[in-house]
Amino acid sequence: MVVMLLVLCACTILLPVGLEEYDYQISPRIPQPQIGKIFPEDIKSFHGVARVYLSQNEAIRFYVLTSTCSRVCVRRPSFE
């Protein structure tokens, strides 16, 4: 039981951090409408903070994982 709780706690911390690092590294810094990366998101990384542009599916995935894994900060993507 204790091991399961430790694994769950580790996943809730490492999953959002890994996702932000991944998006920080591969996402464009300017909007690219031709490939659908038009939704801005401020991504935190070990290197700093950058505004990157995600596709709608990436933005939804990012929002769902970060909001369900860490209840400290509730962020909503702007789908305008």
N, CA, C and O atoms as a DFTB+ gen file, in Angstrom:
320 C
 N C O
     1  1       0.820      -1.195       0.000
     2  2       0.000       0.000       0.000
     3  2       0.870       1.268       0.000
     4  3       0.605       2.220      -0.734
     5  1       1.887       1.254       0.821
     6  2       2.778       2.414       0.900
     7  2       3.532       2.592      -0.412
     8  3       3.735       3.716      -0.870
     9  1       3.944       1.488      -1.012
    10  2       4.662       1.562      -2.279
    11  2       3.765       2.148      -3.361
    12  3       4.218       2.959      -4.168
    13  1       2.504       1.748      -3.384
    14  2       1.569       2.291      -4.379
    15  2       1.393       3.786      -4.188
    16  3       1.339       4.524      -5.173
    17  1       1.303       4.251      -2.959
    18  2       1.169       5.686      -2.699
    19  2       2.422       6.444      -3.127
    20  3       2.326       7.540      -3.679
    21  1       3.581       5.873      -2.878
    22  2       4.817       6.528      -3.309
    23  2       4.909       6.610      -4.828
    24  3       5.329       7.632      -5.370
    25  1       4.520       5.547      -5.511
    26  2       4.521       5.554      -6.981
    27  2       3.522       6.576      -7.496
    28  3       3.825       7.309      -8.437
    29  1       2.357       6.640      -6.911
    30  2       1.345       7.618      -7.326
    31  2       1.838       9.046      -7.120
    32  3       1.646       9.903      -7.983
    33  1       2.470       9.302      -5.982
    34  2       3.012      10.638      -5.719
    35  2       4.117      10.994      -6.713
    36  3       4.178      12.122      -7.203
    37  1       4.983      10.035      -7.007
    38  2       6.060      10.287      -7.964
    39  2       5.499      10.588      -9.345
    40  3       6.003      11.468     -10.042
    41  1       4.458       9.862      -9.747
    42  2       3.852      10.096     -11.063
    43  2       3.193      11.460     -11.149
    44  3       3.267      12.116     -12.188
    45  1       2.548      11.898     -10.070
    46  2       1.872      13.194     -10.112
    47  2       2.857      14.343     -10.178
    48  3       2.501      15.442     -10.604
    49  1       4.084      14.106      -9.763
    50  2       5.109      15.150      -9.852
    51  2       5.881      15.040     -11.163
    52  3       6.095      16.043     -11.843
    53  1       6.296      13.838     -11.518
    54  2       7.172      13.661     -12.678
    55  2       6.452      13.794     -14.011
    56  3       7.053      14.257     -14.980
    57  1       5.196      13.406     -14.091
    58  2       4.480      13.479     -15.362
    59  2       4.328      14.918     -15.861
    60  3       4.657      15.182     -17.017
    61  1       3.844      15.859     -15.044
    62  2       3.757      17.242     -15.546
    63  2       5.124      17.860     -15.827
    64  3       5.275      18.615     -16.788
    65  1       6.112      17.549     -15.004
    66  2       7.452      18.100     -15.225
    67  2       8.030      17.569     -16.537
    68  3       8.595      18.331     -17.322
    69  1       7.892      16.283     -16.770
    70  2       8.385      15.704     -18.017
    71  2       7.664      16.242     -19.231
    72  3       8.276      16.485     -20.271
    73  1       6.365      16.427     -19.100
    74  2       5.577      16.978     -20.205
    75  2       5.999      18.405     -20.524
    76  3       6.130      18.763     -21.695
    77  1       6.213      19.222     -19.500
    78  2       6.640      20.597     -19.738
    79  2       8.036      20.637     -20.367
    80  3       8.285      21.439     -21.267
    81  1       8.935      19.789     -19.906
    82  2      10.270      19.738     -20.507
    83  2      10.197      19.346     -21.981
    84  3      10.877      19.934     -22.822
    85  1       9.371      18.355     -22.284
    86  2       9.212      17.892     -23.657
    87  2       8.657      19.011     -24.546
    88  3       9.187      19.275     -25.625
    89  1       7.587      19.663     -24.084
    90  2       6.990      20.741     -24.874
    91  2       7.933      21.934     -24.990
    92  3       7.955      22.600     -26.024
    93  1       8.706      22.212     -23.956
    94  2       9.669      23.308     -23.992
    95  2      10.709      23.075     -25.085
    96  3      11.115      24.007     -25.780
    97  1      11.136      21.818     -25.228
    98  2      12.189      21.504     -26.187
    99  2      11.700      21.483     -27.634
   100  3      12.423      21.935     -28.522
   101  1      10.485      20.969     -27.902
   102  2      10.094      20.724     -29.296
   103  2       9.083      21.714     -29.865
   104  3       8.916      21.765     -31.084
   105  1       8.410      22.492     -29.043
   106  2       7.337      23.365     -29.541
   107  2       7.896      24.677     -30.074
   108  3       8.882      25.197     -29.550
   109  1       7.263      25.213     -31.120
   110  2       7.738      26.473     -31.697
   111  2       7.446      27.659     -30.785
   112  3       6.494      27.639     -30.004
   113  1       8.281      28.695     -30.895
   114  2       8.132      29.909     -30.081
   115  2       7.254      30.963     -30.769
   116  3       6.881      31.965     -30.159
   117  1       6.936      30.726     -32.026
   118  2       6.034      31.624     -32.752
   119  2       4.885      30.777     -33.299
   120  3       5.076      29.591     -33.568
   121  1       3.694      31.363     -33.469
   122  2       2.565      30.571     -33.983
   123  2       2.847      30.047     -35.384
   124  3       3.433      30.744     -36.213
   125  1       2.431      28.833     -35.633
   126  2       2.577      28.226     -36.950
   127  2       1.217      27.687     -37.381
   128  3       0.930      26.503     -37.202
   129  1       0.373      28.561     -37.954
   130  2      -0.978      28.140     -38.320
   131  2      -1.026      27.040     -39.369
   132  3      -1.993      26.281     -39.409
   133  1      -0.019      26.934     -40.210
   134  2      -0.039      25.907     -41.249
   135  2       0.005      24.496     -40.673
   136  3      -0.450      23.556     -41.324
   137  1       0.542      24.328     -39.466
   138  2       0.546      23.005     -38.823
   139  2      -0.362      22.969     -37.594
   140  3      -0.393      21.970     -36.875
   141  1      -1.104      24.062     -37.349
   142  2      -2.096      24.085     -36.277
   143  2      -1.566      24.434     -34.905
   144  3      -2.283      24.280     -33.916
   145  1      -0.338      24.898     -34.813
   146  2       0.227      25.257     -33.509
   147  2      -0.034      26.740     -33.263
   148  3       0.803      27.597     -33.546
   149  1      -1.233      27.014     -32.724
   150  2      -1.654      28.401     -32.549
   151  2      -2.104      28.707     -31.118
   152  3      -2.477      29.844     -30.829
   153  1      -2.078      27.731     -30.226
   154  2      -2.559      27.947     -28.865
   155  2      -1.372      28.219     -27.938
   156  3      -0.552      27.331     -27.707
   157  1      -1.277      29.459     -27.400
   158  2      -0.113      29.810     -26.573
   159  2      -0.188      29.158     -25.196
   160  3      -1.264      29.002     -24.618
   161  1       0.954      28.793     -24.701
   162  2       1.066      28.240     -23.354
   163  2       2.435      28.622     -22.813
   164  3       3.447      28.471     -23.496
   165  1       2.459      29.119     -21.582
   166  2       3.731      29.437     -20.934
   167  2       4.245      28.163     -20.277
   168  3       3.627      27.633     -19.353
   169  1       5.374      27.683     -20.762
   170  2       5.944      26.417     -20.314
   171  2       7.133      26.705     -19.407
   172  3       8.036      27.464     -19.759
   173  1       7.112      26.084     -18.239
   174  2       8.238      26.186     -17.318
   175  2       9.181      25.021     -17.573
   176  3       8.756      23.896     -17.836
   177  1      10.463      25.320     -17.488
   178  2      11.471      24.302     -17.700
   179  2      12.607      24.561     -16.724
   180  3      12.615      25.572     -16.021
   181  1      13.554      23.653     -16.684
   182  2      14.740      23.890     -15.866
   183  2      15.581      25.009     -16.457
   184  3      16.451      25.549     -15.774
   185  1      15.338      25.367     -17.713
   186  2      16.076      26.425     -18.395
   187  2      15.403      27.787     -18.255
   188  3      16.011      28.803     -18.594
   189  1      14.178      27.834     -17.771
   190  2      13.436      29.075     -17.645
   191  2      11.997      28.897     -18.090
   192  3      11.466      27.786     -18.099
   193  1      11.371      30.011     -18.459
   194  2       9.984      29.990     -18.920
   195  2       9.950      30.486     -20.356
   196  3      10.634      31.449     -20.704
   197  1       9.165      29.836     -21.175
   198  2       9.043      30.252     -22.574
   199  2       7.582      30.145     -22.988
   200  3       6.863      29.245     -22.554
   201  1       7.157      31.073     -23.828
   202  2       5.838      30.966     -24.435
   203  2       5.992      30.145     -25.696
   204  3       6.707      30.523     -26.624
   205  1       5.302      29.008     -25.713
   206  2       5.332      28.129     -26.879
   207  2       3.920      28.004     -27.418
   208  3       2.953      28.348     -26.739
   209  1       3.809      27.518     -28.624
   210  2       2.518      27.363     -29.274
   211  2       2.259      25.880     -29.523
   212  3       3.090      25.171     -30.090
   213  1       1.087      25.434     -29.085
   214  2       0.707      24.038     -29.177
   215  2      -0.483      23.885     -30.110
   216  3      -1.225      24.836     -30.352
   217  1      -0.654      22.681     -30.628
   218  2      -1.876      22.379     -31.374
   219  2      -3.021      22.220     -30.372
   220  3      -2.782      22.162     -29.166
   221  1      -4.239      22.150     -30.853
   222  2      -5.373      22.031     -29.936
   223  2      -5.303      20.743     -29.125
   224  3      -5.573      20.750     -27.923
   225  1      -4.942      19.633     -29.776
   226  2      -4.825      18.368     -29.053
   227  2      -3.725      18.426     -28.002
   228  3      -3.904      17.919     -26.894
   229  1      -2.595      19.034     -28.330
   230  2      -1.503      19.163     -27.364
   231  2      -1.904      20.060     -26.206
   232  3      -1.571      19.777     -25.056
   233  1      -2.621      21.145     -26.504
   234  2      -3.041      22.064     -25.446
   235  2      -4.038      21.389     -24.503
   236  3      -3.964      21.582     -23.290
   237  1      -4.961      20.608     -25.042
   238  2      -5.919      19.890     -24.198
   239  2      -5.182      18.859     -23.349
   240  3      -5.427      18.752     -22.147
   241  1      -4.281      18.101     -23.971
   242  2      -3.492      17.107     -23.224
   243  2      -2.699      17.779     -22.111
   244  3      -2.667      17.290     -20.982
   245  1      -2.062      18.899     -22.431
   246  2      -1.265      19.631     -21.451
   247  2      -2.144      20.109     -20.298
   248  3      -1.786      19.958     -19.130
   249  1      -3.290      20.683     -20.633
   250  2      -4.186      21.194     -19.599
   251  2      -4.717      20.073     -18.714
   252  3      -4.725      20.205     -17.490
   253  1      -5.155      18.981     -19.310
   254  2      -5.726      17.878     -18.534
   255  2      -4.680      17.279     -17.606
   256  3      -4.947      17.075     -16.422
   257  1      -3.493      16.995     -18.132
   258  2      -2.466      16.375     -17.294
   259  2      -1.972      17.301     -16.200
   260  3      -1.794      16.868     -15.061
   261  1      -1.746      18.560     -16.519
   262  2      -1.225      19.457     -15.489
   263  2      -2.277      19.819     -14.461
   264  3      -1.947      20.012     -13.291
   265  1      -3.530      19.918     -14.863
   266  2      -4.556      20.290     -13.880
   267  2      -4.976      19.108     -13.019
   268  3      -5.331      19.304     -11.857
   269  1      -4.948      17.897     -13.542
   270  2      -5.327      16.754     -12.722
   271  2      -4.160      16.242     -11.896
   272  3      -4.367      15.685     -10.818
   273  1      -2.938      16.420     -12.378
   274  2      -1.786      15.926     -11.627
   275  2      -1.356      16.884     -10.527
   276  3      -0.858      16.440      -9.492
   277  1      -1.532      18.171     -10.722
   278  2      -1.151      19.129      -9.685
   279  2      -2.309      20.091      -9.460
   280  3      -2.611      20.919     -10.319
   281  1      -2.941      19.983      -8.331
   282  2      -4.089      20.823      -8.002
   283  2      -3.680      22.184      -7.460
   284  3      -4.545      22.996      -7.132
   285  1      -2.392      22.449      -7.360
   286  2      -1.916      23.713      -6.821
   287  2      -2.245      24.865      -7.752
   288  3      -2.632      25.943      -7.301
   289  1      -2.093      24.641      -9.045
   290  2      -2.267      25.701     -10.035
   291  2      -3.280      25.247     -11.073
   292  3      -3.069      24.240     -11.750
   293  1      -4.362      25.969     -11.201
   294  2      -5.382      25.634     -12.193
   295  2      -5.214      26.608     -13.353
   296  3      -5.397      27.815     -13.201
   297  1      -4.859      26.058     -14.521
   298  2      -4.678      26.885     -15.713
   299  2      -5.640      26.429     -16.763
   300  3      -5.969      25.246     -16.854
   301  1      -6.090      27.362     -17.554
   302  2      -7.008      27.033     -18.644
   303  2      -6.418      27.520     -19.958
   304  3      -6.010      28.676     -20.068
   305  1      -6.372      26.647     -20.950
   306  2      -5.873      27.110     -22.249
   307  2      -6.882      28.039     -22.902
   308  3      -8.089      27.912     -22.695
   309  1      -6.381      28.958     -23.680
   310  2      -7.273      29.893     -24.349
   311  2      -7.550      29.397     -25.754
   312  3      -6.710      29.543     -26.641
   313  1      -8.718      28.812     -25.965
   314  2      -9.095      28.293     -27.277
   315  2      -9.937      29.335     -28.007
   316  3     -11.133      29.141     -28.223
   317  1      -9.314      30.416     -28.374
   318  2     -10.039      31.486     -29.063
   319  2      -9.662      31.518     -30.520
   320  3     -10.168      32.352     -31.270
